[in-house]
Amino acid sequence: MPTLIPRILVFAGSVRAGAFSAKVADVAQRELALAGAEVTRISLADYPLPILDEDLEREEGIPHAALQLARQILAHDGLLIASPEYNASLPPLLKNALDWVSRVRWNGNRAVRPFANKAAALCSASPGAFAGIRGLYHLRAVLMACGAEVITPQCAVAHAAKAFDDNGALVDAQEHNQMEILCRVLVERAAQITERTEP
Ligand SMILES: Cc1cc2nc3c(=O)[nH]c(=O)nc-3n(C[C@H](O)[C@H](O)[C@H](O)COP(=O)(O)O)c2cc1C
């Protein structure tokens, strides 16, 4: 049984005012704390990034915001991302942020791989019936390519305009249950990986 209190970074893949994915991230943030994690919540709005272009990268280097985001990930044991689905995939804001962070190889004079040995958990939200679940398969593949260990449970919230009560909690018992399981497994896995990989 892990004894370490894992640090989990939570963010949404949308910066839209009133974003459903941010509401799901709010639920996850509370649930992770209940599951015993130390939670940090960030917004990608605080990490503005140009569209990744290798010429730009060669000429100007890694943008400061990408380095800052990579440092946030490095400082945590795991991450939870709540994402919208755009055309059955992940939105460009999120893909671009992940791509930039994947280019970060150095933190000062220390060689780093920001996603290596990080447990990752995924949530989605959509106003539609399919809950954004197709996008999660793509997001899962991208994070795995970056070296993260994406856990199997996920939480997809359908009909998002009606999915939250006045306190911001999930109305649907099954979705609430999915979220509870997701957060519990993430906390356990993040603690296990850190205990295994850090002296
Ligand atoms: C370019 C674009 C593509 C979209 N494609 C999908 C889709 O494939 N599936 C879906 O459920 N919703 C889709 N939507 C609707 C989003 O789910 C909806 O705008 C949602 O509120 C966005 O997430 P957010 O509330 O977290 O910003 C799309 C929206 C946009 C702008």
The ligand as a MOL file (V3000), in Angstrom:
LIG
                    3D

  0  0  0     0  0            999 V3000
M  V30 BEGIN CTAB
M  V30 COUNTS 31 33 0 0 0
M  V30 BEGIN ATOM
M  V30 1 C -14.3330 22.7080 -33.9340 0
M  V30 2 C -15.3230 22.0140 -33.0310 0
M  V30 3 C -15.5270 20.6690 -33.2080 0
M  V30 4 C -16.3890 19.9870 -32.3430 0
M  V30 5 N -16.5250 18.6260 -32.4770 0
M  V30 6 C -17.2280 17.9420 -31.5600 0
M  V30 7 C -17.2330 16.5030 -31.5630 0
M  V30 8 O -16.6160 15.8440 -32.3670 0
M  V30 9 N -17.9300 15.8630 -30.5850 0
M  V30 10 C -18.6220 16.5620 -29.6090 0
M  V30 11 O -19.2090 15.9200 -28.7500 0
M  V30 12 N -18.6390 17.9120 -29.5880 0
M  V30 13 C -17.9460 18.6170 -30.5310 0
M  V30 14 N -17.9300 19.9840 -30.4890 0
M  V30 15 C -18.7470 20.6870 -29.5060 0
M  V30 16 C -18.0330 20.7610 -28.1520 0
M  V30 17 O -18.2390 19.5630 -27.4600 0
M  V30 18 C -18.6060 21.9340 -27.3460 0
M  V30 19 O -18.3540 23.1480 -28.0130 0
M  V30 20 C -18.0410 21.9430 -25.9430 0
M  V30 21 O -18.7810 22.8530 -25.1690 0
M  V30 22 C -16.5620 22.3170 -25.9310 0
M  V30 23 O -15.9810 22.0110 -24.6910 0
M  V30 24 P -15.8210 23.0940 -23.5090 0
M  V30 25 O -17.2270 23.3990 -23.0320 0
M  V30 26 O -15.0180 22.3810 -22.4890 0
M  V30 27 O -15.1410 24.3050 -24.0880 0
M  V30 28 C -17.0780 20.6900 -31.3410 0
M  V30 29 C -16.8490 22.0640 -31.1830 0
M  V30 30 C -15.9780 22.7120 -32.0170 0
M  V30 31 C -15.7110 24.2010 -31.7840 0
M  V30 END ATOM
M  V30 BEGIN BOND
M  V30 1 1 1 2
M  V30 2 1 2 3
M  V30 3 2 2 30
M  V30 4 2 3 4
M  V30 5 1 4 5
M  V30 6 1 4 28
M  V30 7 2 5 6
M  V30 8 1 6 7
M  V30 9 1 6 13
M  V30 10 2 7 8
M  V30 11 1 7 9
M  V30 12 1 9 10
M  V30 13 2 10 11
M  V30 14 1 10 12
M  V30 15 2 12 13
M  V30 16 1 13 14
M  V30 17 1 14 15
M  V30 18 1 14 28
M  V30 19 1 15 16
M  V30 20 1 16 17
M  V30 21 1 16 18
M  V30 22 1 18 19
M  V30 23 1 18 20
M  V30 24 1 20 21
M  V30 25 1 20 22
M  V30 26 1 22 23
M  V30 27 1 23 24
M  V30 28 2 24 25
M  V30 29 1 24 26
M  V30 30 1 24 27
M  V30 31 2 28 29
M  V30 32 1 29 30
M  V30 33 1 30 31
M  V30 END BOND
M  V30 END CTAB
M  END
